[in-house]
């Protein structure tokens, strides 16, 4: 049995606590919000973010950040990406040397363009930082529906430690050394999911959605590989797999926000309606800036940024994409005659 502290009591942290508790581990959940912890202590259920998912009595709850870090062997950092740096900064004085921190949020910091694991390593250099991501909505994990993810780390030993911690009959975990590729796939797919949601909100069909998913993964691949990620990662669970589920699922907050914008909501109105952090909005600017830095064409992400930050109507953005100059789908392929 391992002792695991979960930093962040949102839907994902709560769902993962159930996976860990079912595996026989000791689990303690931390939140900075006292009312949230009081509710979890009383009901053993996150009635706002994961209703219907009951947590075992052996899952405990606290608002004391220092104690949850000191009292547990492994930490799961599950706060939204926009709060990662501030939370990591608060954690730093308590983290033990080589303590494993598993980052499970997805995003790119919009000011530094750093991935989540890079942010945590910069604030807590003594930690052994890993990541875990893949097509995994908290709502389905909480219902113990079959789910498959990937654990990534700098060393095989750390990745396999995370794999062993979480894996069971309904939660399968692969390992990978390509942490960068995993995090880029997991972050950039949220921006494409906003576009997919916009298409749904406009009433477009399956043809449009298939095009957005396929051309979206092409944009993600071009940038990720240019930055040093491996193509196998982008073709795997944390790339195309995560993109499909986020573009298609009724649980996807990015798709929902995009759908509202397709229906005419502003970005601010859409995020208020969703009532949760929409990670793709924060990653969109960083994705666009990285595309320019690495000289990579990213037309879908460019148009998403215009809808988000320049009030461009989603319908006009789709038209702009359709009217782009003629191209071969894969310019590196040669004709045989």
C-alpha atoms as one frame of an Amber mdcrd trajectory, in Angstrom:
protein
   0.000   0.000   0.000   1.258   3.470  -0.924   0.268   6.715   0.760  -0.916
   9.191  -1.869  -1.785  12.856  -1.468  -3.959  14.474  -4.133  -3.461  18.217
  -4.518  -6.732  19.523  -5.929 -10.270  18.339  -5.230 -11.850  18.945  -8.629
 -13.521  16.299 -10.753 -10.262  14.737 -11.961  -8.570  14.648  -8.576 -11.722
  13.152  -7.070 -12.035  10.485  -9.773  -8.383   9.503  -9.421  -8.796   9.223
  -5.656 -11.401   6.528  -6.298  -9.013   4.628  -8.607  -6.272   4.762  -5.985
  -8.552   3.815  -3.095  -9.914   0.861  -5.066  -6.310  -0.246  -5.558  -5.894
  -0.393  -1.772  -3.822   2.770  -1.338  -4.187   5.325   1.427  -5.540   8.534
  -0.156  -5.752  12.074   1.207  -7.262  14.936  -0.831  -6.304  18.577  -0.341
  -8.169  21.701  -1.433  -7.567  25.344  -0.605 -11.353  25.811  -0.445 -12.602
  24.961   3.064 -16.224  24.667   1.941 -15.211  22.065  -0.626 -13.361  19.983
   1.957 -16.239  20.293   4.424 -18.639  18.997   1.758 -16.354  16.062   0.940
 -15.949  15.182   4.614 -19.701  15.234   5.142 -20.880  13.509   1.967 -17.791
  11.647   0.628 -18.983  12.865  -2.762 -18.172  15.952  -4.822 -21.794  16.912
  -5.383 -20.903  19.855  -7.650 -18.247  18.408  -9.959 -18.677  14.634  -9.774
 -22.189  13.903  -8.512 -23.089  10.285  -7.853 -19.503   9.121  -7.315 -19.172
   7.988  -3.709 -15.685   7.805  -2.214 -14.720   5.067   0.283 -14.422   6.023
   3.949 -10.650   5.478   3.829 -10.287   8.571   1.578  -9.581  11.540   3.851
  -9.643  15.289   3.252  -7.671  18.316   4.423  -6.974  22.019   3.855  -3.462
  21.709   5.332  -1.081  21.672   2.356   2.036  21.046   4.442   0.588  17.990
   6.180  -0.742  16.330   3.010   2.716  16.619   1.440   4.648  15.497   4.510
   2.303  12.630   5.391   2.206  10.989   1.943   4.824   9.280  -0.206   3.532
  10.205  -3.670   1.679  13.363  -4.713  -0.830  13.803  -7.549  -1.030  17.427
  -8.692  -4.557  17.870 -10.030  -5.213  21.617  -9.885  -6.163  23.376 -13.173
  -3.135  24.316 -15.257  -3.587  28.053 -14.617  -3.000  27.423 -10.892  -0.078
  25.027 -11.295   2.743  27.515 -10.722   1.199  29.189  -7.688   0.339  25.816
  -6.152   3.800  24.383  -6.857   5.378  27.456  -5.287   3.322  26.864  -2.125
   4.222  23.149  -2.136   7.966  23.626  -2.546   8.959  24.109   1.133   7.329
  20.800   2.144   8.326  18.463  -0.705  10.869  15.790   0.182  13.940  15.109
  -1.959  13.010  12.911  -4.967   9.352  12.785  -3.927   7.264  11.786  -6.943
   4.746  14.379  -8.149   2.379  13.155 -10.859   1.032  16.047 -12.930  -2.417
  15.264 -14.341  -3.536  18.692 -15.620  -3.168  19.599 -19.290  -1.988  22.978
 -20.473   0.792  25.294 -21.592   1.612  28.346 -19.484   0.645  31.315 -21.614
   3.448  33.650 -20.479   6.405  31.258 -20.523   5.130  28.593 -22.988   6.273
  25.978 -20.480   4.494  22.640 -20.087   3.003  21.675 -16.727   5.888  19.373
 -15.797   8.417  22.092 -16.706   6.580  24.557 -14.463   6.616  22.117 -11.534
  10.285  21.237 -12.051  11.199  24.929 -12.132   9.413  25.577  -8.824  10.283
  22.259  -7.090  13.642  21.123  -8.538  14.090  18.470  -5.821  10.931  16.596
  -6.949  10.765  13.600  -9.288   8.114  14.899 -11.707   5.951  12.586 -13.820
   2.857  13.133 -15.965  -0.233  11.066 -16.672  -2.677  11.805 -19.479  -4.779
  10.265 -22.226  -8.460  10.023 -23.221  -9.909  10.026 -19.723 -12.925  12.085
 -18.691 -13.379  12.148 -14.929 -17.088  11.375 -15.209 -16.381   7.989 -16.820
 -13.406   7.154 -14.597 -15.645   7.850 -11.605 -18.137   5.314 -12.992 -15.261
   2.825 -13.362 -15.738   2.547 -17.134 -12.719   1.069 -18.980 -10.129   3.809
 -19.512  -6.571   3.814 -20.834  -3.908   6.443 -20.154  -0.118   6.894 -20.314
   2.359   7.601 -17.506   5.402   9.552 -18.626   8.601  10.349 -16.733  12.298
  11.047 -17.199  13.153   7.517 -16.045  11.551   4.125 -16.671  11.534   3.428
 -12.923   9.391   6.479 -12.125   6.995   5.833 -15.011   6.541   2.223 -13.895
   5.976   3.347 -10.295   3.085   5.516 -11.514   1.838   2.691 -13.735   1.793
   0.265 -10.805   0.109   2.836  -8.557  -2.915   3.416 -10.789  -3.353   0.338
 -12.977  -6.268  -2.034 -12.401  -8.893  -3.974 -14.365 -10.714  -0.838 -15.563
  -7.852   1.687 -15.603  -5.030   0.574 -17.892  -1.763   2.524 -17.808   0.994
   2.454 -20.433   4.415   4.113 -19.978   6.393   6.509 -22.156   9.664   8.457
 -21.974   8.295  11.172 -24.314   6.966  13.557 -21.667   7.124  16.535 -24.040
   5.046  14.808 -26.715   2.485  13.687 -24.158   2.063  17.173 -22.723   1.921
  18.922 -26.090  -0.698  16.471 -27.338  -2.725  16.822 -24.147  -2.600  20.626
 -24.244  -3.020  21.436 -27.929  -5.961  19.067 -28.383  -7.983  21.365 -26.112
  -7.612  24.184 -28.632  -8.759  21.944 -31.484 -11.684  20.791 -29.311 -12.809
  24.412 -29.030 -12.932  24.503 -32.833 -14.846  21.223 -32.932 -17.340  22.615
 -30.456 -17.759  25.749 -32.548 -18.602  23.563 -35.537 -21.216  21.738 -33.455
 -22.648  25.033 -32.274 -22.936  26.200 -35.878 -24.890  23.055 -36.720 -22.252
  21.560 -38.995 -22.033  17.802 -39.448 -19.759  14.811 -39.219 -17.779  15.793
 -42.305 -16.742  19.057 -40.663 -15.843  17.375 -37.381 -13.747  14.704 -39.102
 -11.865  17.376 -41.017 -11.162  19.383 -37.868  -9.909  16.347 -35.972  -7.697
  15.174 -38.833  -6.270  18.551 -39.771  -6.009  19.378 -36.089  -3.755  16.420
 -35.393  -1.688  17.479 -38.416  -1.110  20.887 -36.802  -0.294  19.335 -33.426
   2.116  16.893 -35.076   3.955  19.563 -37.057   4.605  21.659 -33.962   5.289
  18.835 -31.515   7.806  17.094 -33.791   9.531  20.403 -34.544   9.889  20.902
 -30.784  11.411  17.438 -30.313   8.439  15.188 -29.573   8.134  11.737 -31.128
   5.580  11.071 -33.894   4.550   7.799 -32.221   3.342   9.790 -29.211   1.162
  12.090 -31.295  -0.296   9.041 -33.070  -1.040   7.386 -29.717  -3.332   7.764
 -26.715  -2.051  11.163 -25.609  -2.278  12.585 -29.128  -4.984  11.362 -31.473
  -6.706   9.410 -28.676  -7.081  12.411 -26.394  -8.047  14.625 -29.346 -10.885
  12.325 -30.400 -12.433  12.104 -26.939 -12.171  15.843 -26.287 -13.678  16.787
 -29.640 -16.529  14.274 -29.400 -17.508  13.814 -25.762 -20.489  15.385 -24.050
 -18.237  15.633 -20.972 -15.686  17.897 -22.700 -15.701  21.399 -21.245 -13.615
  22.651 -24.202 -16.112  21.288 -26.714 -18.990  22.742 -24.692 -17.388  26.189
 -24.528 -16.694  26.086 -28.267 -20.268  25.000 -28.973 -21.607  27.977 -27.038
 -19.327  30.327 -28.988 -20.571  28.756 -32.211 -24.069  29.647 -31.045 -23.058
  33.275 -30.567 -21.796  33.459 -26.984 -18.689  35.512 -26.283 -15.682  33.771
 -24.738 -16.483  35.221 -21.311 -20.150  34.237 -21.552 -19.226  30.708 -22.614
 -16.762  30.154 -19.758 -19.285  31.411 -17.204 -21.845  28.961 -18.588 -19.421
  26.025 -18.440 -18.596  26.864 -14.778 -15.218  25.104 -14.930 -11.766  26.068
 -16.162 -11.636  25.778 -19.964  -7.986  24.821 -20.452  -7.999  25.353 -24.221
  -8.547  29.083 -23.830  -5.344  29.400 -21.822  -3.374  27.144 -24.182  -4.562
  28.861 -27.373  -2.314  31.920 -27.112   0.688  29.804 -26.165   0.042  27.420
 -29.059  -0.110  30.299 -31.524   3.085  31.824 -30.161   4.897  28.476 -30.315
   3.776  28.045 -33.919   5.320  31.387 -34.814   8.479  30.652 -32.831   9.045
  27.343 -34.613   7.750  28.567 -37.991   4.924  26.011 -38.115   1.658  26.577
 -39.990  -1.316  26.287 -37.599  -4.356  27.730 -39.423  -7.014  26.148 -37.168
  -5.314  27.376 -34.013  -4.888  30.818 -35.601  -8.607  31.048 -36.317  -9.536
  29.805 -32.841  -7.439  32.623 -31.371  -9.281  35.152 -33.523 -12.645  33.872
 -32.318 -11.477  33.885 -28.690  -9.627  37.167 -28.527 -10.700  39.250 -31.533
 -14.463  38.532 -31.454 -14.375  36.998 -34.915 -17.611  35.091 -35.614 -17.015
  31.333 -35.627 -18.789  31.005 -38.985 -16.349  33.466 -40.556 -13.428  31.503
 -39.093 -14.650  28.280 -40.728 -15.111  30.075 -44.049 -11.569  31.435 -43.774
 -10.223  27.905 -43.331 -12.195  26.589 -46.306 -10.968  29.390 -48.597  -7.272
  28.867 -47.891  -4.973  28.402 -50.889  -4.844  25.019 -52.621  -2.423  22.484
 -51.145  -1.436  18.828 -51.320  -2.480  16.963 -48.198   1.041  15.597 -47.679
   3.547  17.716 -49.589   6.387  15.270 -48.863   4.724  12.547 -50.986   5.989
  12.313 -54.551   4.058  11.510 -57.701   5.027   8.360 -59.551   4.969   9.953
 -63.025
